[in-house]
């Protein structure tokens, strides 16, 4: 009867697995046209970078970074040339005179560096403000989409482990935001 005992243990294991819910993982999740249980998700990053508004903000930020990078390169080249000139003139100067010029050059470099770092911070602040403006403008559009789909909760897709078809509203949200907000240029300016 070793075969019968083995069959009984396999049957018990199957009953245990069925009762524990482990068999539910093997079954496909049902699909739905609207979010299941009122919970919907979207990718905030994809929503921003995939919308015309977000793309316009990203392009503007990238252009400003390129301008600042070019300015930094011009300043670096000018400072290097000035440093070479000062070094070449060192032999023909009194030590005190060279020390004063070197100190002034060092102060100039520190001032330029501080000014450029402030510009980098300003660019980051502008980018954050752009994202906040996008979020504020997109909020009513997302709320309307939630009402239409029956969603009561909207989560970021990165926090979700598993989802059913129809629960991800990212593509619908991008299309709706593009239709309502366009590239954002029609929005009234922030005070």
C-alpha positions as a Markdown table, in Angstrom:
| # | Residue | x | y | z |
|---|---|---|---|---|
| 1 | Unk | 0.0 | 0.0 | 0.0 |
| 2 | Unk | 2.8 | 2.5 | -0.3 |
| 3 | Unk | 1.2 | 3.7 | -3.5 |
| 4 | Unk | -2.1 | 4.4 | -1.7 |
| 5 | Unk | -0.3 | 6.3 | 1.0 |
| 6 | Unk | 1.4 | 8.4 | -1.6 |
| 7 | Unk | -1.9 | 9.1 | -3.4 |
| 8 | Unk | -3.4 | 10.2 | 0.0 |
| 9 | Unk | -0.5 | 12.5 | 0.7 |
| 10 | Unk | -0.7 | 14.1 | -2.8 |
| 11 | Unk | -4.5 | 14.5 | -2.3 |
| 12 | Unk | -4.0 | 16.2 | 1.1 |
| 13 | Unk | -1.3 | 18.5 | -0.4 |
| 14 | Unk | -3.6 | 19.5 | -3.2 |
| 15 | Unk | -6.4 | 20.2 | -0.7 |
| 16 | Unk | -4.0 | 22.2 | 1.4 |
| 17 | Unk | -2.9 | 24.3 | -1.6 |
| 18 | Unk | -6.4 | 24.9 | -2.7 |
| 19 | Unk | -7.5 | 26.0 | 0.7 |
| 20 | Unk | -4.4 | 28.3 | 1.2 |
| 21 | Unk | -5.1 | 30.3 | -2.0 |
| 22 | Unk | -1.9 | 29.2 | -3.7 |
| 23 | Unk | -3.9 | 27.9 | -6.6 |
| 24 | Unk | -5.3 | 31.4 | -7.2 |
| 25 | Unk | -1.9 | 32.6 | -8.3 |
| 26 | Unk | -1.9 | 30.2 | -11.2 |
| 27 | Unk | -5.3 | 31.5 | -12.6 |
| 28 | Unk | -5.3 | 34.5 | -14.9 |
| 29 | Unk | -6.5 | 37.8 | -13.5 |
| 30 | Unk | -9.9 | 38.9 | -15.0 |
| 31 | Unk | -9.9 | 41.9 | -17.2 |
| 32 | Unk | -12.1 | 45.0 | -16.7 |
| 33 | Unk | -12.8 | 48.1 | -18.7 |
| 34 | Unk | -12.7 | 50.2 | -15.5 |
| 35 | Unk | -10.5 | 50.1 | -12.5 |
| 36 | Unk | -11.2 | 47.1 | -10.3 |
| 37 | Unk | -12.6 | 47.9 | -6.8 |
| 38 | Unk | -12.2 | 51.6 | -7.5 |
| 39 | Unk | -8.4 | 51.5 | -7.5 |
| 40 | Unk | -6.5 | 52.8 | -10.5 |
| 41 | Unk | -2.8 | 53.4 | -11.2 |
| 42 | Unk | -0.7 | 55.6 | -13.4 |
| 43 | Unk | 2.9 | 56.2 | -13.9 |
| 44 | Unk | 3.6 | 59.8 | -12.8 |
| 45 | Unk | 6.9 | 59.8 | -14.6 |
| 46 | Unk | 5.4 | 58.6 | -17.8 |
| 47 | Unk | 2.5 | 61.0 | -17.4 |
| 48 | Unk | 4.9 | 63.9 | -17.2 |
| 49 | Unk | 7.4 | 62.8 | -19.8 |
| 50 | Unk | 4.7 | 61.5 | -22.2 |
| 51 | Unk | 2.4 | 64.5 | -22.2 |
| 52 | Unk | 2.9 | 67.5 | -24.6 |
| 53 | Unk | 3.0 | 69.8 | -21.5 |
| 54 | Unk | 5.7 | 67.7 | -19.8 |
| 55 | Unk | 7.7 | 67.4 | -23.0 |
| 56 | Unk | 7.6 | 71.2 | -23.5 |
| 57 | Unk | 8.9 | 71.7 | -19.9 |
| 58 | Unk | 11.6 | 69.1 | -20.3 |
| 59 | Unk | 12.7 | 70.6 | -23.6 |
| 60 | Unk | 12.9 | 74.1 | -22.0 |
| 61 | Unk | 14.9 | 72.8 | -19.1 |
| 62 | Unk | 17.3 | 71.0 | -21.4 |
| 63 | Unk | 17.8 | 74.1 | -23.5 |
| 64 | Unk | 18.5 | 76.2 | -20.4 |
| 65 | Unk | 21.0 | 73.5 | -19.2 |
| 66 | Unk | 22.8 | 73.6 | -22.5 |
| 67 | Unk | 23.0 | 77.4 | -22.4 |
| 68 | Unk | 24.5 | 77.2 | -18.9 |
| 69 | Unk | 26.9 | 74.5 | -19.9 |
| 70 | Unk | 28.1 | 76.6 | -22.9 |
| 71 | Unk | 28.5 | 79.6 | -20.6 |
| 72 | Unk | 30.5 | 77.5 | -18.1 |
| 73 | Unk | 32.8 | 76.3 | -20.9 |
| 74 | Unk | 33.4 | 79.8 | -22.1 |
| 75 | Unk | 34.1 | 81.0 | -18.5 |
| 76 | Unk | 36.5 | 78.0 | -17.9 |
| 77 | Unk | 38.4 | 78.8 | -21.1 |
| 78 | Unk | 38.7 | 82.5 | -20.2 |
| 79 | Unk | 39.8 | 81.7 | -16.7 |
| 80 | Unk | 42.4 | 79.2 | -18.0 |
| 81 | Unk | 43.8 | 81.8 | -20.4 |
| 82 | Unk | 44.0 | 84.4 | -17.6 |
| 83 | Unk | 45.7 | 81.9 | -15.3 |
| 84 | Unk | 48.3 | 81.0 | -18.0 |
| 85 | Unk | 48.9 | 84.7 | -18.6 |
| 86 | Unk | 49.4 | 85.4 | -14.9 |
| 87 | Unk | 51.7 | 82.4 | -14.6 |
| 88 | Unk | 53.8 | 83.6 | -17.6 |
| 89 | Unk | 54.1 | 87.1 | -16.1 |
| 90 | Unk | 55.1 | 85.8 | -12.7 |
| 91 | Unk | 58.9 | 85.8 | -13.5 |
| 92 | Unk | 58.8 | 89.5 | -14.3 |
| 93 | Unk | 56.9 | 90.6 | -11.2 |
| 94 | Unk | 57.8 | 91.3 | -7.6 |
| 95 | Unk | 56.6 | 88.5 | -5.3 |
| 96 | Unk | 54.2 | 90.9 | -3.5 |
| 97 | Unk | 52.7 | 92.1 | -6.8 |
| 98 | Unk | 52.2 | 88.5 | -8.0 |
| 99 | Unk | 50.7 | 87.4 | -4.7 |
| 100 | Unk | 48.1 | 90.3 | -4.9 |
| 101 | Unk | 47.2 | 89.4 | -8.5 |
| 102 | Unk | 47.0 | 85.7 | -7.6 |
| 103 | Unk | 44.8 | 86.5 | -4.7 |
| 104 | Unk | 42.5 | 88.7 | -6.8 |
| 105 | Unk | 42.3 | 85.9 | -9.5 |
| 106 | Unk | 41.4 | 83.4 | -6.8 |
| 107 | Unk | 38.6 | 85.6 | -5.5 |
| 108 | Unk | 37.4 | 86.1 | -9.1 |
| 109 | Unk | 37.3 | 82.3 | -9.7 |
| 110 | Unk | 35.4 | 81.7 | -6.4 |
| 111 | Unk | 32.9 | 84.5 | -7.3 |
| 112 | Unk | 32.3 | 83.0 | -10.7 |
| 113 | Unk | 32.0 | 79.5 | -9.3 |
| 114 | Unk | 29.4 | 80.7 | -6.7 |
| 115 | Unk | 27.4 | 82.6 | -9.4 |
| 116 | Unk | 27.4 | 79.6 | -11.7 |
| 117 | Unk | 26.3 | 77.2 | -8.8 |
| 118 | Unk | 23.5 | 79.7 | -8.0 |
| 119 | Unk | 22.4 | 79.4 | -11.7 |
| 120 | Unk | 22.3 | 75.6 | -11.4 |
| 121 | Unk | 20.2 | 75.9 | -8.3 |
| 122 | Unk | 17.9 | 78.3 | -10.1 |
| 123 | Unk | 17.5 | 75.9 | -13.0 |
| 124 | Unk | 16.6 | 73.1 | -10.6 |
| 125 | Unk | 14.1 | 75.3 | -8.8 |
| 126 | Unk | 12.6 | 76.2 | -12.2 |
| 127 | Unk | 12.3 | 72.5 | -13.1 |
| 128 | Unk | 10.6 | 71.8 | -9.8 |
| 129 | Unk | 8.2 | 74.7 | -10.3 |
| 130 | Unk | 7.4 | 73.4 | -13.8 |
| 131 | Unk | 6.6 | 70.0 | -12.5 |
| 132 | Unk | 4.4 | 71.5 | -9.8 |
| 133 | Unk | 2.6 | 73.7 | -12.3 |
| 134 | Unk | 2.0 | 70.5 | -14.4 |
| 135 | Unk | 0.7 | 68.6 | -11.4 |
| 136 | Unk | -1.6 | 71.5 | -10.4 |
| 137 | Unk | -2.9 | 71.8 | -14.0 |
| 138 | Unk | -3.3 | 68.0 | -14.4 |
| 139 | Unk | -5.1 | 67.5 | -11.1 |
| 140 | Unk | -8.6 | 68.5 | -12.3 |
| 141 | Unk | -8.1 | 66.4 | -15.5 |
| 142 | Unk | -7.1 | 63.4 | -13.4 |
| 143 | Unk | -10.1 | 63.9 | -11.1 |
| 144 | Unk | -12.5 | 64.0 | -14.0 |
| 145 | Unk | -10.9 | 60.8 | -15.4 |
| 146 | Unk | -11.3 | 59.1 | -12.0 |
| 147 | Unk | -15.0 | 60.1 | -11.8 |
| 148 | Unk | -15.6 | 58.7 | -15.3 |
| 149 | Unk | -13.9 | 55.4 | -14.6 |
| 150 | Unk | -15.3 | 55.0 | -11.1 |
| 151 | Unk | -11.8 | 55.1 | -9.5 |
| 152 | Unk | -11.8 | 56.3 | -5.9 |
| 153 | Unk | -8.1 | 55.8 | -5.4 |
| 154 | Unk | -5.2 | 56.7 | -7.8 |
| 155 | Unk | -1.8 | 55.2 | -7.0 |
| 156 | Unk | 1.6 | 55.5 | -8.6 |
| 157 | Unk | 2.3 | 52.4 | -10.7 |
| 158 | Unk | 5.8 | 52.1 | -9.0 |
| 159 | Unk | 4.1 | 51.2 | -5.7 |
| 160 | Unk | 1.9 | 48.4 | -7.2 |
| 161 | Unk | 3.0 | 44.8 | -7.3 |
| 162 | Unk | 0.3 | 43.4 | -9.6 |
| 163 | Unk | -2.6 | 44.9 | -11.4 |
| 164 | Unk | -5.5 | 43.9 | -13.6 |
| 165 | Unk | -6.1 | 45.1 | -17.2 |
| 166 | Unk | -8.0 | 48.4 | -17.2 |
| 167 | Unk | -6.5 | 49.6 | -13.9 |
| 168 | Unk | -3.7 | 51.6 | -15.5 |
| 169 | Unk | -5.0 | 55.0 | -16.6 |
| 170 | Unk | -1.6 | 56.4 | -17.8 |
| 171 | Unk | -2.3 | 56.4 | -21.5 |
| 172 | Unk | -5.9 | 57.7 | -21.1 |
| 173 | Unk | -4.6 | 60.4 | -18.7 |
| 174 | Unk | -1.9 | 61.5 | -21.2 |
| 175 | Unk | -4.4 | 61.7 | -24.0 |
| 176 | Unk | -6.8 | 63.7 | -21.8 |
| 177 | Unk | -4.1 | 66.1 | -20.5 |
| 178 | Unk | -2.9 | 66.7 | -24.1 |
| 179 | Unk | -6.4 | 67.5 | -25.2 |
| 180 | Unk | -7.2 | 69.8 | -22.3 |
| 181 | Unk | -3.8 | 71.4 | -21.5 |
| 182 | Unk | -1.8 | 71.0 | -24.7 |
| 183 | Unk | 1.8 | 72.0 | -24.2 |
| 184 | Unk | 0.9 | 74.3 | -21.3 |
| 185 | Unk | 1.5 | 77.6 | -23.1 |
| 186 | Unk | -2.2 | 78.5 | -22.8 |
| 187 | Unk | -2.1 | 78.4 | -19.0 |
| 188 | Unk | -2.2 | 81.7 | -17.2 |
| 189 | Unk | 1.2 | 82.6 | -15.8 |
| 190 | Unk | 1.8 | 82.0 | -12.1 |
| 191 | Unk | 1.9 | 85.0 | -9.9 |
